[in-house]
Amino acid sequence: MMKRGMLAVCLAILIGAGCGIVAAQWMMAQAAEPAVAEAEPEDALTEQVEEIVAAMTPEEKIGQMMMAGLVGTELDEAVQELLTERHIGGIVLYDVNMRSTAQVRMLTADLQAMVDGPVPLFIAVDEEGGRVVRMRKGITPPPAQAEVAATGKPEEATRWALATGQALKAIGINV
């Protein structure tokens, strides 16, 4: 039970890091632009999302709620079918799928290219830190969350989350 709790905390930190990067970029862009009514862009985005979802078939909507794993390091027919026929919404990568950052970057680009529609894939990895680390040779392994907590410095958690999130984003992982 403790491991699940730690997994949830770590996942939330990494997701937050990735979202934080996007949010920070958005906030910087907003600061550089003249002030516009706040509700207008949000309303337009909401409308766009509603249009995309309304145009989806029930099968596409269900597929968007599913994530699958890969067997190897490249696309195969089974994954292509999941993406094109079942419209799955995401892929989870594990060590067996990752040889190098260049290979993962190509794999994630190939996966995204298979998507036929306006919604990109979620591409996820279990990157908790400590003993659970993917791409040890390509990405600086984050320390265990207990080690970060032991420093007593919340900014250390932020620093590691941002560094890990940026490294993962650079190879096409967005969750």
C-alpha contacts under 8 A as a table, 3 or more apart, distances in Angstrom:
res1	aa1	res2	aa2	distance
1	M	4	R	5.22
1	M	5	G	6.38
2	M	5	G	5.08
2	M	6	M	6.22
3	K	6	M	5.07
3	K	7	L	5.99
4	R	7	L	4.91
4	R	8	A	6.12
5	G	8	A	5.12
5	G	9	V	6.27
6	M	9	V	5.06
6	M	10	C	6.04
6	M	145	Q	7.98
7	L	10	C	5.13
7	L	11	L	5.94
7	L	128	E	6.74
8	A	11	L	5.13
8	A	12	A	6.03
9	V	12	A	5.10
9	V	13	I	6.20
10	C	13	I	5.04
10	C	14	L	6.24
10	C	127	E	7.98
10	C	128	E	5.49
10	C	145	Q	7.26
11	L	14	L	5.16
11	L	15	I	5.98
11	L	126	D	7.66
11	L	127	E	7.70
11	L	128	E	6.88
12	A	15	I	5.14
12	A	16	G	5.79
13	I	16	G	4.97
13	I	17	A	6.00
13	I	161	A	6.22
14	L	17	A	4.88
14	L	18	G	6.31
14	L	127	E	7.94
14	L	161	A	5.58
14	L	162	L	7.79
14	L	164	T	7.35
14	L	165	G	6.04
14	L	175	V	7.69
15	I	18	G	5.20
15	I	19	C	6.08
15	I	165	G	7.68
15	I	175	V	5.83
16	G	19	C	4.94
16	G	20	G	5.58
16	G	161	A	7.96
17	A	20	G	4.80
17	A	21	I	6.19
17	A	158	T	7.62
17	A	161	A	5.29
17	A	162	L	5.10
17	A	164	T	7.97
17	A	165	G	5.50
18	G	21	I	5.30
18	G	22	V	6.60
18	G	162	L	7.18
18	G	165	G	5.10
18	G	166	Q	7.04
18	G	169	K	7.46
18	G	174	N	7.04
18	G	175	V	7.33
19	C	22	V	5.14
19	C	23	A	5.97
20	G	23	A	4.89
20	G	24	A	5.88
20	G	162	L	7.93
21	I	24	A	5.14
21	I	25	Q	6.20
21	I	162	L	7.35
21	I	166	Q	7.79
22	V	25	Q	5.14
22	V	26	W	6.10
23	A	26	W	4.99
23	A	27	M	6.04
24	A	27	M	5.05
24	A	28	M	6.14
25	Q	28	M	5.16
25	Q	29	A	6.22
26	W	29	A	5.09
26	W	30	Q	6.14
27	M	30	Q	4.99
27	M	31	A	6.16
28	M	31	A	5.12
28	M	32	A	6.40
29	A	32	A	5.19
29	A	33	E	6.42
30	Q	33	E	5.20
30	Q	34	P	7.68
30	Q	35	A	7.85
31	A	34	P	7.56
36	V	40	E	7.79
37	A	40	E	5.78
37	A	41	P	7.99
38	E	41	P	6.59
38	E	42	E	7.18
39	A	42	E	5.31
39	A	43	D	5.87
40	E	43	D	5.16
40	E	44	A	6.20
41	P	44	A	5.05
41	P	45	L	6.16
42	E	45	L	5.10
42	E	46	T	6.08
43	D	46	T	5.08
43	D	47	E	6.06
44	A	47	E	5.06
44	A	48	Q	6.13
45	L	48	Q	5.00
45	L	49	V	6.19
46	T	49	V	5.15
46	T	50	E	6.14
47	E	50	E	5.07
47	E	51	E	6.19
48	Q	51	E	5.14
48	Q	52	I	6.31
49	V	52	I	5.13
49	V	53	V	6.21
50	E	53	V	5.21
50	E	54	A	5.96
51	E	54	A	5.08
51	E	55	A	6.23
52	I	55	A	5.32
52	I	56	M	6.62
52	I	118	P	7.31
53	V	56	M	5.23
53	V	61	K	7.42
56	M	59	E	7.88
56	M	60	E	5.71
56	M	61	K	6.23
57	T	60	E	5.15
57	T	61	K	6.35
58	P	61	K	5.08
58	P	62	I	6.21
59	E	62	I	5.18
59	E	63	G	6.03
59	E	86	R	7.11
59	E	87	H	7.50
60	E	63	G	4.95
60	E	64	Q	6.18
60	E	86	R	7.07
60	E	87	H	5.43
60	E	88	I	7.63
61	K	64	Q	5.23
61	K	65	M	6.97
62	I	65	M	5.43
62	I	66	M	7.07
62	I	88	I	7.86
63	G	66	M	5.29
63	G	86	R	5.77
63	G	87	H	4.78
63	G	88	I	4.12
63	G	89	G	5.84
64	Q	67	M	7.96
64	Q	87	H	6.43
64	Q	88	I	5.09
64	Q	89	G	3.84
64	Q	90	G	7.39
65	M	88	I	6.98
65	M	89	G	5.89
66	M	88	I	5.25
66	M	89	G	5.51
66	M	90	G	6.49
67	M	88	I	6.13
67	M	89	G	5.89
67	M	90	G	4.38
67	M	91	I	5.18
67	M	92	V	6.71
68	A	88	I	7.58
68	A	90	G	6.46
68	A	91	I	4.90
68	A	92	V	5.97
69	G	91	I	5.51
69	G	92	V	4.92
69	G	93	L	6.17
69	G	94	Y	7.90
70	L	73	T	7.56
70	L	75	L	7.87
70	L	79	V	7.03
70	L	91	I	7.47
70	L	92	V	7.41
70	L	93	L	6.82
70	L	97	N	6.80
71	V	96	V	7.44
71	V	97	N	7.08
72	G	75	L	7.76
72	G	96	V	6.24
72	G	97	N	5.17
73	T	96	V	7.03
73	T	97	N	4.37
73	T	98	M	6.20
73	T	99	R	7.49
73	T	103	Q	7.82
73	T	104	V	7.96
73	T	107	L	7.28
74	E	97	N	7.67
74	E	107	L	6.22
75	L	79	V	6.19
75	L	80	Q	6.77
75	L	107	L	7.32
75	L	110	D	7.54
75	L	111	L	7.35
76	D	79	V	5.50
76	D	80	Q	6.22
77	E	80	Q	4.97
77	E	81	E	6.08
78	A	81	E	5.16
78	A	82	L	6.32
79	V	82	L	4.96
79	V	83	L	6.20
80	Q	83	L	5.15
80	Q	84	T	5.99
80	Q	85	E	7.98
80	Q	114	M	7.13
81	E	84	T	5.20
81	E	85	E	5.17
81	E	86	R	6.68
82	L	85	E	5.67
82	L	86	R	4.74
82	L	87	H	6.13
82	L	88	I	5.97
83	L	86	R	5.86
83	L	87	H	4.80
83	L	88	I	5.51
83	L	89	G	7.95
83	L	114	M	6.59
83	L	115	V	6.35
84	T	87	H	5.56
84	T	114	M	7.01
84	T	115	V	6.82
84	T	116	D	6.92
87	H	115	V	7.88
88	I	121	L	8.00
89	G	120	P	7.77
89	G	121	L	5.35
89	G	122	F	6.16
90	G	121	L	4.90
90	G	122	F	4.27
90	G	123	I	5.52
90	G	124	A	7.44
91	I	121	L	7.27
91	I	122	F	6.35
91	I	123	I	4.93
91	I	124	A	6.19
92	V	123	I	5.88
92	V	124	A	4.64
92	V	125	V	5.58
93	L	96	V	7.90
93	L	97	N	5.89
93	L	98	M	7.49
93	L	123	I	7.35
93	L	124	A	6.12
93	L	125	V	5.11
93	L	126	D	7.69
94	Y	97	N	5.44
94	Y	98	M	6.82
94	Y	125	V	6.38
94	Y	126	D	7.19
94	Y	134	R	6.91
95	D	98	M	5.27
95	D	99	R	7.72
95	D	134	R	5.73
95	D	135	M	6.94
96	V	99	R	7.73
97	N	104	V	7.81
98	M	101	T	7.60
98	M	103	Q	6.98
98	M	104	V	5.82
98	M	134	R	7.96
98	M	135	M	6.69
99	R	103	Q	6.36
99	R	104	V	7.21
99	R	135	M	7.48
100	S	103	Q	5.18
100	S	104	V	6.20
100	S	135	M	7.12
100	S	137	K	7.49
100	S	138	G	6.15
101	T	104	V	5.11
101	T	105	R	5.98
101	T	135	M	7.60
101	T	138	G	5.59
101	T	139	I	7.97
101	T	171	I	6.24
102	A	105	R	5.07
102	A	106	M	6.25
102	A	171	I	7.48
103	Q	106	M	5.14
103	Q	107	L	6.07
104	V	107	L	4.89
104	V	108	T	5.99
104	V	171	I	6.09
104	V	172	G	7.50
105	R	108	T	5.34
105	R	109	A	6.18
105	R	170	A	7.62
105	R	171	I	4.35
105	R	172	G	5.67
106	M	109	A	5.09
106	M	110	D	6.05
107	L	110	D	5.03
107	L	111	L	6.10
108	T	111	L	4.99
108	T	112	Q	6.16
108	T	123	I	7.36
108	T	171	I	7.29
108	T	172	G	5.36
108	T	173	I	7.13
109	A	112	Q	5.13
109	A	113	A	6.09
109	A	172	G	6.88
110	D	113	A	5.02
110	D	114	M	6.43
111	L	114	M	5.32
111	L	115	V	7.09
111	L	121	L	7.72
112	Q	115	V	5.49
112	Q	120	P	6.38
112	Q	121	L	6.13
113	A	116	D	7.84
115	V	119	V	7.74
115	V	120	P	6.70
115	V	121	L	7.20
117	G	120	P	7.67
122	F	173	I	7.74
122	F	174	N	6.14
122	F	175	V	6.21
123	I	172	G	7.35
123	I	173	I	5.06
123	I	174	N	5.48
123	I	175	V	5.82
124	A	173	I	5.79
124	A	174	N	6.28
124	A	175	V	4.52
125	V	134	R	7.65
125	V	173	I	7.16
125	V	175	V	6.94
126	D	132	V	7.44
126	D	133	V	7.42
126	D	134	R	7.20
127	E	132	V	6.27
127	E	133	V	5.20
127	E	134	R	6.00
128	E	131	R	7.94
128	E	132	V	5.43
128	E	133	V	6.23
128	E	142	P	7.61
128	E	144	A	7.27
128	E	145	Q	7.75
129	G	132	V	5.36
129	G	133	V	5.36
129	G	141	P	6.33
129	G	142	P	4.60
129	G	143	P	5.01
129	G	144	A	4.73
129	G	145	Q	6.70
130	G	133	V	6.65
130	G	141	P	7.55
130	G	142	P	6.48
130	G	143	P	4.73
130	G	144	A	3.62
130	G	145	Q	7.14
131	R	144	A	7.12
133	V	136	R	6.37
133	V	141	P	6.23
133	V	142	P	7.60
134	R	141	P	7.90
135	M	138	G	5.17
135	M	139	I	5.74
135	M	141	P	7.96
136	R	139	I	5.73
136	R	140	T	6.59
136	R	141	P	5.85
137	K	140	T	7.49
139	I	164	T	7.70
139	I	167	A	6.45
139	I	168	L	7.88
140	T	164	T	7.61
142	P	160	W	6.42
142	P	164	T	7.04
143	P	147	E	6.39
143	P	148	V	6.80
144	A	147	E	5.32
144	A	148	V	6.64
145	Q	148	V	5.00
145	Q	149	A	6.07
145	Q	157	A	7.90
146	A	149	A	5.00
146	A	150	A	6.04
147	E	150	A	5.05
147	E	151	T	6.76
148	V	151	T	5.53
148	V	152	G	7.52
148	V	153	K	7.64
148	V	156	E	6.41
148	V	157	A	6.11
149	A	152	G	5.57
149	A	153	K	7.07
149	A	154	P	7.43
149	A	157	A	7.53
151	T	156	E	7.73
153	K	156	E	5.56
153	K	157	A	7.42
154	P	157	A	5.31
154	P	158	T	6.55
155	E	158	T	4.88
155	E	159	R	6.00
156	E	159	R	4.95
156	E	160	W	6.14
157	A	160	W	5.28
157	A	161	A	5.95
158	T	161	A	5.10
158	T	162	L	6.03
159	R	162	L	5.32
159	R	163	A	6.15
160	W	163	A	5.12
160	W	164	T	5.95
161	A	164	T	5.24
161	A	165	G	5.86
162	L	165	G	5.04
162	L	166	Q	5.98
163	A	166	Q	5.26
163	A	167	A	6.19
164	T	167	A	5.14
164	T	168	L	6.14
165	G	168	L	5.20
165	G	169	K	6.01
166	Q	169	K	5.03
166	Q	170	A	6.15
167	A	170	A	5.22
167	A	171	I	6.91
168	L	171	I	5.45
168	L	172	G	6.56
168	L	173	I	5.20
168	L	174	N	7.20
169	K	172	G	5.07
169	K	173	I	5.01
169	K	174	N	5.73
170	A	173	I	7.39
